[in-house]
Amino acid sequence: MTAFMDVIRSRRSIRVFDQKPVEDEKVAALIEAALRSPSSRGLNPWQFVVVTEAETRKALSEVKPHGGGFLASSPLALAIVADPERCDVWVEDTSIAATYIKLAGEFMGLKSCWCQIRLRQDQDGKSASDKVRAILDIPEGFEVAAIIGIGYPAEDKPGHPESYLDMGKVHRERFLK
């Protein structure tokens, strides 16, 4: 358990990346982690788009006015897409898959950052999900939950100290106000 907790304790969102490409075997491991993530009733409503082309990552980085610029410099971007018709809890299922991707990357020495797409707007007030669908040729009816930027870090951020944890948010047996 120590190794897993060490990964969780050291994890931080990183937005500045070294330009070293992520090795194919690590990309394959990230995809395997995503495909092994739990899904309600085993419906697996998610699909993933692996993006390594600089021009495409740049276009994705401009999808929304705040919070996505780091995608241009991340050597790898993984778009997490879902078919809402397949499962009513696709938001939860894609969030779990994204978490598996982030933790698997952390274990392999990669860092990452989540770029929220679902319910976000582009600079013109239009759906960011629609814009990502157009960039990545995703069929109508699919929703883009998030894009994870992944790579080797060009900045060093230590994990949050234990004092950062708000134990007041933990309740035993009953929720206490």
FIBAMI-758559 format. One record per residue: residue in three letters; y, z, x of N, C-alpha, C, O, CB in turn. Coordinates in pm, whole numbers, plus 32768, in hexadecimal, padded with zeros to 4 digits. Each point is the difference from the previous one (the first is absolute). Glycine has a CB too. Example, Ala and Ser with C-alpha at 12.3 -4.5 7.8 and 13.67 -1.06 7.14 Angstrom:
residues 2
Ala7DC7830C8527807780007FA780788000805A7FFE804280687F8D803B7EDB;Ser80DE7F3B809A807780068052806D80497FB3806F801180337F527F188043;
END
This chain:
residues 177
Met7F8980008052807780007FAE807E8000805780687FCF7FD57F1A80AA7F76;Thr80757FBB812B8075800A8056803F7F78801B807A7FF37FF97F2280D7806F;Ala80137ED17FB680367F7A801E804D7FC87F89806C7FC780117ED68011808E;Phe808780387EE980457FCD7F8A8083804A7FEA80667FC17FE47EBD80037FB7;Met80DC80BF8070807A804E7FED80677FE0806E807880027FE57F0280B47FAD;Asp80587F2D80E7805C7FD7806A80487F7F7FDB80787FF2801A7EF4807D8090;Val804C7F337F19803E7F827FD38069801E7F97806F7FCA80077EBD7FB78029;Ile80B380D27F70805F80217F95807A804A803980727FE67FD87ED080267F83;Arg80A5804F8100806F804F8038805D7FAD805880768020800A7EF580A67FEF;Ser80637ED2804580537FB0805B80407F867FBB80567FBE803B7F17808D807F;Arg806A7F987ECC80307F887FBB8093800B7FDC802E80667FCC7EED7F767FDA;Arg812E7FBC8077808C7FF27FD880187F6D7FE07FBF7FA8803A808B811F8057;Ser80117F1D7F1580277F757FE680527FCF8076805F8041802B7F9F7FE37ED9;Ile7FDC7F68812E80447FC3807380377F797FD27FBB7FB27FBF7FAC80C480E9;Arg81167F707F7B80427F857FD780297FA78076803A7F967FED801780E37F4A;Val7F907FB3814280217FB280787F7D7FE8804B7FBB805E8028813380057FE9;Phe7EF07F1F80007F7E7FDC8037800A7FB28082805D7FB280147F4B804B7F05;Asp7FF7801B813E7FEA7FAD80757FCF7F787FCC7FC47FFA7F95800580D08104;Gln80517ECE7FAE7FD97F7B7FCF7F727FD680267FD97F8E7FE9811680368025;Lys7EC68096802B7F727FE6801E7FB57FE77F7D800880517FA480048040812D;Pro7FAC7EFF7F277FB57FE67F837F9280687FEB7FCA8037805F80677ED37FBA;Val7FAF810E7F6B7F8F80567FDD7F817FAD80107FF57F927FC9809880FB7F93;Glu7F167FA980F07F847FB9801E7FB17FE17F808002804D7FA07FF880248141;Asp7FBF7F1D7F217FB27FD57F8C7F9E80697FD17FEE80137F88802A7F0480C7;Glu7FA7813080107F9D80647FD7804480767FBA7FC380407FAA7FAA7F7C8115;Lys810E80627F648049806B7FBC802E7FD27F767FFE804E7FA0804D800D813F;Val7FDD7F277F1680257FCA7F7D7F8580047FA5800B80277F8C80A77F4380DB;Ala7EDB806F7FCE7F8480027FB17FDF808F7FD47FD580167F8E7FD67F2080F0;Ala8069812B7FD97FE5808C7FDE806180317F937FD8804A7FA77FD37FDF8143;Leu80D37FAE7F1D806180257F997FD67FC87F78800880467F9A80AE7FC08113;Ile7F1E7F7C7F527FD47FC17F837F8280467FCD7FF380187F8880707F0B80C0;Glu7F4280FC80127F8780487FD5802580877FC17FC980257F997FB37F6A811D;Ala80E180B87F88802C80807FC980387FEC7F737FE2804E7FA5804F80078143;Ala80217F457F07803B7FE57F7C7F937FE07F99800480317F8F80CD7F7A80E2;Leu7ED080027FB77F967FD87FA37FA080717FE07FB97FFC7F9B805A7F1D80BE;Arg7FE9814D7FFC7FAB80757FE78049806F7FB67FC580687FE37FBC7F5F80EB;Ser80FE80257F12804C80697FBC7FCB80127F717FD17FA17FC280FB802B80CB;Pro7F3D80AE7F417FD0801B7F7880527FB37F9980777FE780127F3C80FD8037;Ser800A7EF97F4C80407FB77F947FC780337F7C7F8780157FF4809D7F1E809F;Ser803280E17F0C7FD480317F7E7F947FA67FC680127F867FF480D280DF7FE6;Arg7EAE7FD880037F8E7FBB7FC37FCB7F8E80587FB77FAA7FCF80A680927F51;Gly7FC67FC381607FD27F98805C80337F767FDD7FC17F9C80227F7680EB8002;Leu813B7F717F9780357F7E7FD4804A7FB5806E80117F867FF6800280D97F27;Asn80187FE5814A80407FC1807480667F947FD77FEB7F8A80197F4580A4806A;Pro813E7FFC7F3F80617F9E7FD080577FC5806E80527FA77FE77FAF80D27F44;Trp7FEE7FB8815080587FDA806D7FCF7F85804B7F8A7FDF800280B6810E8012;Gln80217ED2802A7FE87F96806080688015806E806580447FEC7F3C7F167F65;Phe8046806A812380558019807380267F7C80427FAD7FA6800D7FE7813A8017;Val80E97F168005802E7F8980488029802F808B805B805180107FF47F397F19;Val7F6D8040813C801A8020808C80697F9E80327FED7F877FF77F2880D4802E;Val81597FD9800F806E7FAA802D802080208092802480718023803B7F817EF1;Thr7F937FA7814180228010808E806E7F9E802B803F801480677ED7803A7FC5;Glu81017F4A7F8680667F9C8024808B803E7FFA8026803C7F9B7F467F0B800E;Ala80E180A980C38085803D800B805E7FD07F91804C80507FC87F937FBF8130;Glu801C7F727EE8805B7FC97F997FE4803E7F77805C801E7FB57FB27F0B80CD;Thr7F7380E97F5F7FDA803B7F80802780947FFC803380307F9A7F107F2C8050;Arg80A580EC80828026808D80058097800F7FF28030805E7FC07F097FD380D1;Lys81127F747FAB809280037FF480287FED7F6E805680487FCD7FC37F5C811E;Ala7FA97FFB7ED1801F7FEA7F737FDF807B7FAC804B80257FA67F887EE68079;Leu7FBC81367FFE7FDB80797FB780628071801A801C80507FA77EF57F6B8067;Ser8125804B806B805E806B802380827FF67FB2804B80617FF77F507FA680EC;Glu80817F857EE5807C7FE87FB87FEF80067F68805D7FE07FB67FEC7F938108;Val7F4180B57F147FE280007F71805580647FB280237FE67F8D7EF77FD580AC;Lys810580B48004805380637FBB806C8030805F7FEC7FFE807A7F5280497EF2;Pro81337FE5805F8072801F80577FED807C80598041800A8068804A7F8E7EEB;His7F1F80C580867FEE8079804F7F6B801D80127FB17FF07FA3812B806B8008;Gly7EFF7FCF80CB7F7B803380167F957F9F802A7F8B8026800880B5807B7F58;Gly7FE27EE280B97F997FA08028801D7FB780827FAE7FB1802D802380357EE6;Gly80A28033812880287FB880797F9F800C80737FF47FA4805080F180807F6A;Phe7ED4804C804F7FA18015806D7F8C7F9D7FFE7FBD7FED8066808181037F96;Leu7FA87ED07F927F8F7FA17FF780137F89805E7F9D7FC5802D804180807EE5;Ala809E7F98810C80197F8F805B7FCD801D808B7FD37FA4804680F5801F7F34;Ser7F3D80BB80B07FD6802180887F73803980097FCC8016806D812180137FC6;Ser7ED47FEE7F5B7F76803280067FA47F88801B80087F9C7FB9802B81257FA6;Pro7F767F4781057FAA7F8E80207F9E7FDC7F907FCC7F917FFC804980B080F1;Leu7FD3801E7EBA7FA27FEB7F92803A80397F818039806E80007F037F9B809F;Ala80B77FAE7EF5802680327F7C7F887FEB7FA47FC37F958000813680388025;Leu7EE880987F8D7F947FF57F9E803C80157F75802F806C7FDF7F237FE780C7;Ala80AC7F427F0B8030800A7F767F8C802F7FAA7F907FCE8009811D7F798019;Ile7F70811A7F8B7F9A80397FA880217FD37F73806680257FC77F7380A680D1;Val7FCD7EE67F3380167FB87F837F96802E7F9C7F918026802880D37F118052;Ala7FBC80C67F067F9E80297F9C80067FA97F8480677FC37FE17FA881258074;Asp7F817F147F657FF57FBE7F7E8004806D7F957F9B80417FE87FDE7EFC8079;Pro80FB80D77F5E800B80697F9B7FA17FEF7F8A7FE080617FBC810C7FB68087;Glu7EE77F6E7FA67FA27FE97F927F75803680207FB0801A7FA580D37F1B801C;Arg7F6080DB80BE7F7B802D802A7FEF80977FEE7F9280307FE680667F1480BF;Cys807781077F6A7FF480927FFC8085803E7FD880697FD980327EE4801F8080;Asp80AD80687EF4807B80417FCF803E805E8066807480257FF17F317FC87F2B;Val8011803A814C803680598066800C7FB880867FE3803980697FB9808D7F1F;Trp808E7EBF8073800F7FAF807A8067803D805F7FF37FF2807A7FCE7F417F04;Val80A5810F804D8065803E80557FBF806A8057801780068079809D7FCD7EDB;Glu7EFB8081806F7FBB8068804B7F9F7FC380667FFB802A8074801B80717EC7;Asp7F9D7F0280987F9D7FC1805980427FBD80797FCD8009806F7F9F7FD47ECB;Thr81047FE080B180437FC0807180408068805C80067FEC807980257F497EF9;Ser800381388054803A806B80527F9680408059801A801F80748091800C7EDA;Ile7EDE7FE9807C7F93803780507FDC7F9F806F7FEE802A80737FB980547EC6;Ala804F7F0180A97FE07F9B8066806A8001806E7FDF7FF880777FAC7F7B7EDC;Ala80F380968086806C800380647FF3807A805A80167FF8807980817F8E7EE7;Thr7F4780EB80667FEE807A804F7F8C7FF18062800A802B80738053805C7ECE;Tyr7F367F3F80927F8F7FE7805A802A7FA680747FDB801980737F8580007ECC;Ile80EE7F7F80A580317FA580688054804F80647FED7FF4807980127F497EE6;Lys805D81128070805A804B80587FB480648057801C800C8077809A7FD97EDF;Leu7EEB8063806F7FB58063804E7FA17FBD80637FEF803280708022806C7ECF;Ala7FB07EF4809A7FA97FB8805D80527FCC80767FD4800980737F927FB67ED0;Gly810F800B80A280587FD0806B80268070805E7FFD7FF0807A80597F617EEE;Glu7FCE812080618026807480507F8D8029805C8016801F80758085802F7ED4;Phe7EED7FB280837F8B8026804F7FEB7FA080757FCE802980697FCA80397ECA;Met808E7F1F80BB7FEE7F9A806980787FF5805D80057FA580537F687FDF7F10;Gly80F480D5809180747FFD805880717FA87FCF805F7FE580497F078046806F;Leu808F7FA67ECC80697FAF7FC3805A805A7FAC7FD6806C7FD67F947EC88027;Lys810F80A17FED805C80477FA780257FA17F8F7FE97F8780098071810A80B6;Ser7FDF7FA67ED8801D7FAD7F8C8071803B7FAE802D807080157EE57F457FE7;Cys811A7FF97FA58061802D7F9E7FE87FB47F7E7FE07F89800080CA80AE80B5;Trp7F66800E7EE07FEA7FCB7F7980827FC37FCD8069803F80097EE3806D7FC8;Cys80AE7EDC7FFC80727FC07FBE7FDE7FF27F6C7FAD7FAE7FDA80967FD380FB;Gln7FFD80D07ED97FE97FFF7F7180317F7B7FC680717FD7801A7FA481267FDA;Ile7F977EC27FBE80277F837FBD800080137F68805D7FD47FBC7F437FA68104;Arg7FFA80C67F0C7FF480167F6F807D80487FCD802A806580397ED87FA37FD8;Leu81367FC47F85807680397FBE807E7FFB8055806080497FE47F07804A7F9F;Arg809B7F1A80E480777FF18053803F7F787FE47FBF7FA47FCE7FE080F480E4;Gln80E17F5C7F7080497F857FE680307FC28082801380458065803480137EBD;Asp7FCC7F2480DB803B7FBB8072809880107FF8803380447FA77F0D7F158064;Gln8107806980528092800F800680477FC87F85807580207FE87F797FD4810F;Asp7FCD7FB77EBB803B7FC67F887FD780497F81801F7FD47F917FE47F5180E3;Gly7FB8814D7F9C7FD4804D7F8C7F837FCB7FBF7FDC802C7F93810D800C804B;Lys7ED27F6B80637F837FC97FCB7F8A8048803E800F80488063805D7ED87F7A;Ser7F2080CE7FEA7F878045802B7FDB7FDF80917FEF7F8B80237FC480727EF0;Ala803F806A813F7FD27FEC808A7F717FCE80007FDA7FB0805680C081057FFB;Ser7F167F787F4F7F757FD27FF77FFA7F697FE97FAE7FBB803B800E81277F6A;Asp809D7EEA800380057F707FE880227FB480807FC67F97801C807F80947EF7;Lys8017800B813980297FBF807C7F8D7FFE80667FEA7F9A8042810480AE7F93;Val7ECB802780387F8E8005805C7F937F9F7FD17FC37FBB8051807281367FE8;Arg7FB37F0C7F447F9D7FA17FCB80227F7280287FA87FB38025802C80E57F1A;Ala80AB7F4480BA802A7F7880267FEB7FE780957FD17F95802780D8806D7F1E;Ile7F7A805E810F7FF37FF080917F6E7FF280297FDF7FAF805680F280D57FCA;Leu7ED87FCA7FA17F73800580297FA37FAD7FA67F868007800F80A880DA804C;Asp800B7ED27F4B7FB07FAB7FA47F9B80517FAF7F8E7FD57FEE808D7F6F80B3;Ile800F812E7F2F7FAA80567FAE800B7FCF7F70806E7FEB7FCE7FB080DD80CF;Pro7F707F267F2180037FCC7F76804A805B7F9E8008807980147F217F16801C;Glu810D80357F68803F804B7F937F9C80647FC87F877FE8800281107F557FC5;Gly7F9B813080087FAA80667FC57FDB806E80617FDB806E7FD77FCE7EE57F91;Phe805F809181197FE5806680658081804A801F806D7FC77FFA7ED67FB08068;Glu80B081087FBE8072805280257FF5802780937F92801780328083803F7EE2;Val805C7FB1812F8004802C808B802A80927FFF807080227FD87FC77EF48081;Ala7F6F81417FD3801D808F8002805880248076806680427FF27EC07FEC7F9C;Ala80B17FA580E980458027807B7FDB7F9F806F7FA27FB27FF5806181417FC4;Ile80487F1680B37FDF7FBB807C8003806A806D8061804B800C80007ED27FA6;Ile7F3480E8809C7FFA805F806E801D7FB480817FB87FA280227FA080F27F63;Gly81107F9580C3801C7FCA80857FB2805280658005807B7FFD80E27F357FBE;Ile7ED1800C809E7FA68045805D80107FC6808C80177F8880117F4680A67F35;Gly80988028811F80027FD2808A7FFF807480607FF080747FD9808A7EC17FE0;Tyr7F9680AA80C5800C80668067809080318000805C7FAF7FFA7EEA7FEA8093;Pro80CE80E97F7B808880357FF380567FE5807B7FD1800380717FD480AD7EFB;Ala80DB7F34807980637FF6806B805E80787FF98065800580467F8D7EFE7FB7;Glu7FEC815C7FAE8049807E7FF77F98806E7FF37F917FEA7FD0813C7FA87FC5;Asp7F5880E580947FA480707FFD8038806C7FA6806C8037801A7F417F9380CF;Lys800B80557EAF8027806C7FA57F89805F7FF77F937FD77FDB810D7F937FA0;Pro7F75811280A77F92805F7FF17FE5801B7F6D80577FED7FAB7FE3807E8133;Gly7F4D7FC27F047FE080277F77805980737FD5803A804780537EDA7F6D7FCB;His80F6805E7F628050806F7FCC7FBF808580247F85800C7FF980CD7F637F49;Pro7FFC80F480E67FC7808480217FCD80467F8280257FDC7F90807780368135;Glu7F11804F7F4E7FC9804B7F8F806E803F7FAC7FF0800F7F877F41801F80FF;Ser813F7FF67FB8806F803D7FB7803F7F9E7F9B8048802B7FA67FE480668122;Tyr7FB87EEE7F4680317F997FA57FB980087F7880367FD77F997FFE7F95812C;Leu7F5380CA7F3C7FAF80067F87803B80647F9D801D807280257F177F4E8060;Asp80DD80167F00803780587F987F8D803D7FB17FD57FC97F9B80FE7FAB8055;Met7EFB80FD803F7F9080427FC1802380367F747FA780257FB4800480158130;Gly80D67FCA7EFB802A80277F7A7FD87F9B7F968009801D7F8880B4805B80DF;Lys7F177F137FC27FD37F997FA27F6B80097FE37FC87FAE7FB780EF7FBF809C;Val7F0980F87FE87F7080127FEC7FEB80767FA28036806D80147F967F3580D2;His7FE480477EB27FE680667F9B7F6980187FFA7FB17FA48016811D80197F64;Arg7F0B80BB80687F7180237FF67FE180297F71804080587FC77FBB7FF3812B;Glu7FA27F727ED77FCD801C7F7A805E7FD97F8F7FD47FC87F9C7FAF80F080CA;Arg80FD7F637FA880647FDC7F9A807F7FD48046801D802B80707F8180797EE8;Phe80AC7F07806680827FD580358064806F7FEA8016802A7F8E7FB77EE28045;Leu806E812480968063806A7FF6808B7FC7801480157FAF805B7F4580F97FF9;Lys81037F7F7F5880887FCC800A804E804A806880757FE180177F857FDD7EFD;
END
